[in-house]
Amino acid sequence: MPENYHLKISIIIPVLNEAPTIASVISTALEAKNVEIIVADGGSSDGTAEIAKSLGVPVISTAPGRATQMNAGAIAATGDILLFLHADTLLPPGYDSGVRLALAKPQTVAGAFELKIDAPQHSLRLVEIGVNWRSRFLQMPYGDQAIFLYSATFDKIGGFPDLPLMEDFEFVCRLKKQGRIEILPQPVLTNARRWHQLGVIHTTAINQIVIIAYFLGVSPDRLAFWYRGQKKNSSEN
């Protein structure tokens, strides 16, 4: 048993109109020891906050924006470890032990899980392979892989940058400068809705264009505007 088995894990879930998925996400996360869950609501109008409260989970109201919501959740958290969970993603059984074991390793400053997408298409298996390869060999997990770290480390790097897009990418880049990012082999299970909405090829292409543009110096505000336009155009088709 690791020396830090007694440390509390605070799970922070940023939400905005996530009524179809939030109950299962919370229920799965509660199947663990010494955890708290904080839902950071960016202004839901579909009953998301009420569902969370009915499950005994505190809900804080924030301005919309994933970085803003996650930072607000971190301020409200009382745990020694912070885990940032998307509202359409299920944690694996025994995740709490895995998190504590990972952070007990020397030189490890943070971690995340491998990714599994909840849909049968073969093309999504290729997406999973690419994501898990990138995470493990390039030390670059993204937000949908449930990034976790000590709260002290979160404070040290200044939390999530106040960006409308790419906040998790920039956050992980800062973490890499502090030490190793451990990737747990037990995958989180994420909803396939964004791949279904835009199509697998289109979604993958958009993600890569955004990353390349960000590296080339395109502002996150401009990228966010373009990204939202792509999603809107797809939903109108």
C-alpha positions as CSV (number, residue, x, y, z in Angstrom):
1,M,0.0,0.0,0.0
2,P,1.5,3.4,-1.0
3,E,2.4,5.9,1.7
4,N,-0.1,8.4,0.3
5,Y,-3.1,6.0,0.4
6,H,-4.8,8.3,3.0
7,L,-4.7,11.3,0.7
8,K,-8.1,12.7,-0.4
9,I,-8.8,13.0,-4.1
10,S,-10.9,15.9,-5.2
11,I,-12.7,15.3,-8.5
12,I,-13.6,18.5,-10.4
13,I,-16.2,18.2,-13.1
14,P,-16.8,21.3,-15.3
15,V,-20.3,21.2,-16.8
16,L,-22.5,23.1,-19.2
17,N,-25.8,21.3,-20.1
18,E,-24.6,17.8,-19.4
19,A,-27.9,16.3,-18.1
20,P,-27.8,13.1,-20.2
21,T,-24.4,12.0,-18.8
22,I,-23.7,13.7,-15.5
23,A,-25.5,11.1,-13.2
24,S,-23.5,8.1,-14.5
25,V,-20.2,10.1,-14.4
26,I,-20.8,11.1,-10.8
27,S,-22.1,7.6,-9.7
28,T,-19.0,5.9,-11.2
29,A,-16.6,8.4,-9.6
30,L,-18.2,7.8,-6.2
31,E,-17.2,4.1,-6.3
32,A,-13.9,4.9,-4.5
33,K,-12.5,5.7,-1.1
34,N,-11.7,9.1,0.3
35,V,-12.9,11.2,-2.6
36,E,-14.9,14.3,-3.0
37,I,-16.7,15.5,-6.1
38,I,-17.2,19.1,-7.0
39,V,-19.3,20.1,-10.0
40,A,-18.4,23.5,-11.5
41,D,-21.4,24.7,-13.5
42,G,-20.9,27.3,-16.2
43,G,-24.6,28.2,-16.5
44,S,-26.5,25.0,-17.4
45,S,-30.2,25.3,-18.2
46,D,-31.1,21.7,-18.6
47,G,-31.1,20.5,-15.0
48,T,-27.5,19.4,-14.8
49,A,-26.9,21.2,-11.5
50,E,-30.1,19.8,-10.0
51,I,-29.1,16.2,-11.0
52,A,-25.7,16.6,-9.3
53,K,-27.2,18.1,-6.2
54,S,-29.7,15.2,-6.0
55,L,-26.7,12.8,-5.8
56,G,-25.3,14.8,-2.8
57,V,-22.6,16.5,-4.8
58,P,-21.8,20.2,-4.2
59,V,-22.3,22.5,-7.2
60,I,-20.5,25.8,-7.6
61,S,-21.6,28.4,-10.2
62,T,-19.0,30.0,-12.4
63,A,-18.6,32.0,-15.6
64,P,-18.6,29.6,-18.6
65,G,-15.3,28.4,-19.9
66,R,-13.6,25.1,-19.0
67,A,-10.4,26.7,-17.6
68,T,-12.4,29.1,-15.5
69,Q,-14.6,26.4,-14.2
70,M,-11.8,24.0,-13.4
71,N,-9.8,26.7,-11.6
72,A,-12.9,27.6,-9.5
73,G,-13.4,23.9,-8.7
74,A,-9.8,23.7,-7.6
75,I,-10.2,26.6,-5.2
76,A,-13.2,25.0,-3.6
77,A,-11.5,21.6,-3.3
78,T,-10.2,20.3,0.0
79,G,-8.3,17.3,-1.4
80,D,-4.6,16.7,-1.5
81,I,-4.9,15.4,-5.1
82,L,-6.9,17.1,-7.8
83,L,-8.5,15.1,-10.7
84,F,-10.1,16.9,-13.6
85,L,-12.9,14.9,-15.2
86,H,-15.0,15.7,-18.3
87,A,-18.7,15.4,-17.8
88,D,-19.0,12.7,-20.5
89,T,-16.2,10.4,-19.2
90,L,-16.3,7.5,-16.9
91,L,-13.5,6.6,-14.6
92,P,-12.3,3.0,-14.4
93,P,-12.8,0.7,-11.4
94,G,-10.1,1.2,-8.8
95,Y,-9.1,4.5,-10.3
96,D,-8.4,6.0,-6.8
97,S,-5.7,3.4,-6.0
98,G,-4.2,3.9,-9.4
99,V,-4.0,7.6,-8.9
100,R,-2.4,7.4,-5.5
101,L,0.1,4.8,-6.7
102,A,1.1,6.8,-9.7
103,L,1.8,10.0,-7.7
104,A,3.8,8.0,-5.1
105,K,6.4,7.3,-7.8
106,P,9.6,9.3,-7.7
107,Q,9.8,12.1,-10.3
108,T,6.1,11.8,-11.1
109,V,4.3,15.1,-10.9
110,A,1.0,14.2,-12.6
111,G,-0.8,11.5,-14.5
112,A,-3.7,10.6,-16.7
113,F,-5.5,7.5,-18.1
114,E,-5.4,5.9,-21.4
115,L,-8.5,6.7,-23.5
116,K,-11.3,4.4,-24.7
117,I,-14.1,5.7,-26.8
118,D,-17.6,4.4,-26.2
119,A,-18.5,3.4,-29.8
120,P,-17.8,0.3,-32.0
121,Q,-16.3,1.9,-35.2
122,H,-12.9,0.6,-36.2
123,S,-11.8,4.2,-37.0
124,L,-12.2,5.1,-33.4
125,R,-9.9,2.2,-32.4
126,L,-7.3,4.0,-34.5
127,V,-8.0,7.3,-32.7
128,E,-7.5,5.5,-29.4
129,I,-4.2,4.0,-30.5
130,G,-3.0,7.5,-31.6
131,V,-4.1,9.2,-28.4
132,N,-2.5,6.5,-26.2
133,W,0.7,6.5,-28.1
134,R,1.0,10.3,-27.9
135,S,0.2,10.2,-24.2
136,R,2.7,7.5,-23.3
137,F,5.6,8.4,-25.5
138,L,5.3,12.1,-25.8
139,Q,4.0,12.7,-22.3
140,M,1.0,14.7,-23.7
141,P,-2.4,13.6,-22.4
142,Y,-5.3,15.8,-23.0
143,G,-8.2,16.8,-20.7
144,D,-10.5,14.0,-21.8
145,Q,-8.0,11.6,-20.2
146,A,-8.7,12.8,-16.6
147,I,-5.5,14.6,-15.7
148,F,-4.6,14.4,-12.0
149,L,-1.9,15.9,-9.8
150,Y,-1.1,17.0,-6.3
151,S,-3.0,20.2,-5.4
152,A,0.4,21.7,-4.4
153,T,1.7,21.1,-7.9
154,F,-1.4,22.7,-9.4
155,D,-0.8,25.8,-7.3
156,K,2.9,25.9,-8.2
157,I,2.2,26.1,-11.9
158,G,-0.6,28.6,-11.5
159,G,-3.6,26.3,-12.4
160,F,-5.1,26.3,-15.9
161,P,-4.2,29.2,-18.1
162,D,-7.2,31.5,-18.9
163,L,-7.6,30.4,-22.5
164,P,-10.8,29.8,-24.4
165,L,-9.2,26.7,-26.1
166,M,-6.0,24.7,-25.6
167,E,-6.0,25.2,-21.9
168,D,-5.3,21.5,-21.2
169,F,-2.5,21.5,-23.9
170,E,-0.8,24.5,-22.3
171,F,-1.4,23.0,-18.8
172,V,0.3,19.8,-19.7
173,C,3.2,21.6,-21.3
174,R,3.8,23.4,-18.0
175,L,3.6,20.1,-16.1
176,K,6.2,18.4,-18.3
177,K,8.7,21.0,-17.1
178,Q,8.1,19.9,-13.5
179,G,8.6,16.1,-14.0
180,R,7.2,12.9,-15.3
181,I,3.5,12.5,-16.3
182,E,2.4,8.9,-15.6
183,I,-0.1,7.3,-18.0
184,L,-2.3,4.6,-16.3
185,P,-3.1,1.6,-18.5
186,Q,-6.7,1.4,-17.2
187,P,-8.7,3.6,-19.6
188,V,-11.3,6.1,-19.0
189,L,-14.4,5.6,-21.2
190,T,-15.5,8.7,-23.0
191,N,-18.6,9.4,-24.9
192,A,-18.3,9.3,-28.7
193,R,-20.6,12.2,-29.3
194,R,-18.1,14.7,-30.6
195,W,-16.8,12.2,-33.2
196,H,-20.3,11.3,-34.2
197,Q,-21.2,15.0,-34.5
198,L,-18.4,16.0,-36.8
199,G,-17.3,12.6,-38.1
200,V,-14.1,10.8,-37.1
201,I,-11.9,12.1,-39.9
202,H,-13.2,15.7,-39.7
203,T,-12.8,15.7,-35.9
204,T,-9.3,14.4,-36.1
205,A,-8.3,16.9,-38.8
206,I,-9.8,19.8,-36.8
207,N,-7.9,18.8,-33.7
208,Q,-4.6,18.6,-35.6
209,I,-5.2,21.9,-37.3
210,V,-5.8,23.6,-34.0
211,I,-2.6,22.2,-32.5
212,I,-0.5,23.2,-35.5
213,A,-2.0,26.7,-35.6
214,Y,-1.4,27.1,-31.9
215,F,2.3,26.2,-32.3
216,L,2.5,28.7,-35.2
217,G,1.3,31.5,-32.9
218,V,-2.4,31.8,-33.8
219,S,-4.2,33.3,-30.8
220,P,-6.5,31.0,-28.8
221,D,-9.3,33.4,-29.2
222,R,-9.2,33.2,-32.9
223,L,-8.8,29.4,-32.7
224,A,-11.8,29.1,-30.5
225,F,-13.9,31.2,-32.8
226,W,-12.9,29.0,-35.8
227,Y,-13.5,25.8,-33.8
228,R,-17.0,26.9,-32.7
229,G,-17.8,27.7,-36.3
230,Q,-16.8,24.2,-37.4
231,K,-19.0,22.6,-34.8
232,K,-21.9,24.9,-35.7
233,N,-21.6,24.3,-39.4
234,S,-21.5,20.5,-38.8
235,S,-24.7,20.6,-36.7
236,E,-26.5,22.5,-39.4
237,N,-25.7,20.0,-42.0
